[in-house]
């Protein structure tokens, strides 16, 4: 049992959830090793999830819980078609390699081929900001959060003036995404045996997984560019 109050660190809750609260079909166990229950510190204290911004919501998937997606590292540079799968091996989203090669655009599509997210090549070169688009219109802007006590802390500004927070060990692929203090997703490679791959565990089933994956890709790209700039002595 994990007791959560307003002072609880969302990343730590995410780690606890990942360790003992998510299904592990790859282990082939007849029954789970652990059962996890998240509880508020007092009755009626934080038991209702916050409402997500309209720009970030998607239709409930009806799974009764979150979903894990397996994502190849450095997606912005693969140059070939790549399927992002869920933890059951089902195809979920297609990264269109042709769009990257011919139009310098990162496109994330659903299984019917509809473009859900795009990030244009000119945004790859920016050191501290990336813009995620949908239908040719800005959807979210990702940048490192200034004046933060955490070095690896990023802000995602949505078109409706709401914000998501991303914090943790970005370069280690161990971090969390939250909105208004509530955990939305945990990114980790700790339990994966596939090289150069990390998991995106979407905790809220009414959150937009395509946007969460795009946010993850952008944050990692920005963190790596900042590391490279520091290594090269850039200001």
C-alpha positions as CSV (number, residue, x, y, z in Angstrom):
1,X,0.0,0.0,0.0
2,X,1.3,3.4,-0.9
3,X,-0.2,6.5,0.9
4,X,-0.1,9.6,-1.3
5,X,-0.6,13.2,-0.1
6,X,0.1,16.7,-1.6
7,X,3.7,16.5,-0.6
8,X,4.4,13.2,-2.4
9,X,6.9,13.3,-5.2
10,X,5.1,12.2,-8.4
11,X,8.3,10.6,-9.8
12,X,8.7,8.5,-6.7
13,X,5.0,7.4,-7.0
14,X,5.7,6.5,-10.6
15,X,8.7,4.3,-9.6
16,X,6.6,2.5,-7.0
17,X,3.9,2.0,-9.6
18,X,6.3,0.7,-12.2
19,X,7.9,-1.7,-9.7
20,X,4.8,-3.3,-8.4
21,X,1.6,-1.9,-9.9
22,X,1.9,-2.6,-13.6
23,X,1.2,-5.9,-15.4
24,X,4.3,-8.0,-16.3
25,X,3.1,-10.4,-19.0
26,X,6.7,-10.9,-20.2
27,X,7.5,-12.8,-17.0
28,X,4.9,-15.5,-17.8
29,X,3.7,-15.7,-14.2
30,X,0.4,-17.3,-13.3
31,X,-0.2,-14.6,-10.7
32,X,1.4,-11.3,-10.0
33,X,4.3,-11.1,-7.5
34,X,2.8,-7.9,-5.9
35,X,-0.5,-6.1,-5.5
36,X,-0.4,-2.3,-5.3
37,X,-2.9,0.0,-3.8
38,X,-2.6,3.8,-3.9
39,X,-4.4,5.6,-1.1
40,X,-5.0,9.2,0.0
41,X,-3.7,10.2,3.4
42,X,-7.3,11.0,4.5
43,X,-10.8,10.1,3.2
44,X,-11.8,12.4,0.4
45,X,-8.3,13.8,0.1
46,X,-7.2,13.7,-3.6
47,X,-9.3,10.7,-4.5
48,X,-10.7,12.3,-7.6
49,X,-8.3,12.8,-10.6
50,X,-7.9,16.2,-11.9
51,X,-9.5,17.0,-15.2
52,X,-7.1,17.0,-18.0
53,X,-6.8,19.9,-20.5
54,X,-8.9,19.4,-23.6
55,X,-5.8,19.5,-25.8
56,X,-4.4,16.6,-23.9
57,X,-7.4,14.3,-23.5
58,X,-8.3,11.4,-25.7
59,X,-11.2,9.0,-25.7
60,X,-10.9,6.4,-22.9
61,X,-9.4,3.2,-24.2
62,X,-11.6,1.0,-22.0
63,X,-8.7,-1.0,-20.7
64,X,-9.4,-0.2,-17.1
65,X,-5.9,1.0,-16.5
66,X,-2.8,2.5,-18.1
67,X,-0.8,1.2,-21.0
68,X,2.9,0.7,-21.7
69,X,4.5,1.6,-25.0
70,X,7.9,0.5,-26.2
71,X,9.8,3.3,-27.9
72,X,13.1,3.1,-29.7
73,X,15.7,5.6,-28.6
74,X,16.6,8.6,-30.8
75,X,13.5,8.3,-32.9
76,X,14.2,11.6,-34.6
77,X,17.1,10.2,-36.6
78,X,16.0,6.6,-37.6
79,X,14.9,7.5,-41.2
80,X,12.8,4.4,-41.6
81,X,9.4,3.2,-40.7
82,X,9.1,2.0,-37.1
83,X,6.2,0.7,-35.2
84,X,5.8,1.6,-31.5
85,X,4.2,-1.4,-29.8
86,X,2.4,-1.9,-26.5
87,X,3.7,-4.3,-23.9
88,X,1.6,-7.1,-25.5
89,X,3.4,-6.7,-28.8
90,X,0.5,-5.0,-30.6
91,X,1.2,-2.2,-33.1
92,X,0.1,1.1,-31.7
93,X,1.7,4.0,-33.5
94,X,3.8,4.3,-36.7
95,X,6.8,6.6,-37.0
96,X,6.8,7.5,-40.8
97,X,10.4,7.2,-41.9
98,X,9.5,8.4,-45.4
99,X,8.3,11.7,-44.0
100,X,11.6,12.1,-42.1
101,X,13.6,11.4,-45.2
102,X,11.6,13.4,-47.8
103,X,9.9,16.2,-45.8
104,X,12.2,16.5,-42.8
105,X,9.1,16.0,-40.6
106,X,8.7,13.5,-37.7
107,X,5.2,12.1,-38.1
108,X,3.4,9.8,-35.6
109,X,0.5,7.9,-37.1
110,X,-2.2,5.6,-35.8
111,X,-2.7,2.1,-37.1
112,X,-5.1,3.5,-39.8
113,X,-2.4,5.8,-41.1
114,X,-3.8,9.1,-39.8
115,X,-1.2,11.6,-38.7
116,X,-1.6,12.4,-35.0
117,X,1.5,14.3,-34.3
118,X,4.2,16.1,-36.4
119,X,7.4,17.8,-35.5
120,X,9.2,19.7,-38.3
121,X,12.9,19.4,-38.9
122,X,13.6,23.0,-38.2
123,X,12.6,22.4,-34.6
124,X,15.3,19.6,-34.3
125,X,18.0,22.2,-34.5
126,X,16.8,24.4,-31.7
127,X,18.8,24.0,-28.5
128,X,16.1,24.8,-25.9
129,X,12.6,24.7,-27.5
130,X,10.6,22.3,-29.6
131,X,7.0,22.7,-31.0
132,X,4.7,19.8,-31.4
133,X,1.9,20.2,-34.0
134,X,-1.3,18.6,-34.9
135,X,-3.1,19.2,-38.3
136,X,-0.5,21.9,-39.0
137,X,-1.3,23.9,-35.9
138,X,0.9,24.2,-32.7
139,X,-0.3,21.9,-30.0
140,X,2.5,22.1,-27.4
141,X,5.8,23.8,-26.8
142,X,8.5,22.0,-24.9
143,X,11.4,23.8,-23.2
144,X,13.6,23.4,-20.2
145,X,12.1,25.0,-17.1
146,X,14.3,27.9,-15.9
147,X,14.6,29.0,-12.3
148,X,14.1,25.4,-11.2
149,X,16.0,23.6,-8.5
150,X,16.1,20.5,-10.7
151,X,18.5,20.6,-13.6
152,X,16.4,18.0,-15.6
153,X,13.1,19.8,-15.4
154,X,11.1,20.7,-18.5
155,X,7.8,22.5,-19.1
156,X,5.2,21.6,-21.7
157,X,3.0,24.5,-22.6
158,X,-0.3,23.5,-24.3
159,X,-2.3,25.7,-26.6
160,X,-5.0,26.3,-23.9
161,X,-2.3,27.9,-21.6
162,X,-2.1,24.9,-19.3
163,X,1.2,23.2,-18.6
164,X,2.7,19.8,-18.0
165,X,5.9,19.2,-15.9
166,X,8.6,16.7,-16.8
167,X,11.3,15.9,-14.3
168,X,13.7,13.1,-13.4
169,X,16.9,11.6,-14.9
170,X,16.2,12.5,-18.6
171,X,19.5,11.2,-20.0
172,X,19.0,7.9,-18.1
173,X,15.5,7.6,-19.5
174,X,14.1,7.6,-15.9
175,X,11.6,10.4,-15.5
176,X,7.9,11.3,-15.1
177,X,5.3,13.6,-16.7
178,X,2.7,15.2,-14.5
179,X,-0.2,17.7,-14.7
180,X,-1.2,19.8,-11.8
181,X,0.6,17.5,-9.4
182,X,-0.9,14.3,-10.8
183,X,1.2,11.6,-12.4
184,X,0.4,11.0,-16.1
185,X,3.3,8.8,-17.3
186,X,6.5,7.2,-16.2
187,X,9.4,6.8,-18.7
188,X,11.9,4.0,-17.8
189,X,14.2,1.5,-19.4
190,X,14.9,-0.3,-16.1
191,X,12.9,-3.4,-16.8
192,X,13.4,-3.7,-20.5
193,X,15.8,-6.2,-22.0
194,X,15.7,-4.7,-25.5
195,X,18.7,-2.5,-26.3
196,X,18.1,1.2,-27.1
197,X,14.5,1.0,-26.1
198,X,12.6,2.6,-23.2
199,X,9.0,2.2,-21.9
200,X,6.4,5.0,-21.7
201,X,3.9,3.9,-19.1
202,X,0.7,6.0,-19.5
203,X,-1.0,6.0,-16.1
204,X,-4.1,8.0,-17.0
205,X,-6.2,6.2,-19.6
206,X,-7.9,9.4,-20.7
207,X,-4.5,11.0,-21.5
208,X,-3.4,11.3,-25.1
209,X,-0.6,8.6,-25.5
210,X,0.6,10.0,-28.8
211,X,1.2,13.4,-27.3
212,X,2.9,11.8,-24.3
213,X,5.2,9.9,-26.6
214,X,6.0,13.1,-28.6
215,X,6.7,15.0,-25.4
216,X,9.0,12.2,-24.3
217,X,10.9,12.3,-27.6
218,X,11.3,16.1,-27.5
219,X,12.5,16.2,-23.9
220,X,15.1,13.5,-24.5
221,X,16.2,15.3,-27.7
222,X,16.6,18.7,-25.9
223,X,18.4,17.1,-22.9
224,X,20.9,15.5,-25.3
225,X,21.5,18.7,-27.2
226,X,22.1,20.5,-24.0
227,X,24.6,17.9,-22.9
228,X,26.4,18.1,-26.3
229,X,26.5,21.9,-26.1
230,X,28.0,21.7,-22.6
231,X,30.6,19.2,-23.8
232,X,31.5,21.6,-26.7
233,X,31.8,24.5,-24.3
234,X,28.8,26.4,-25.8
235,X,27.2,29.1,-23.5
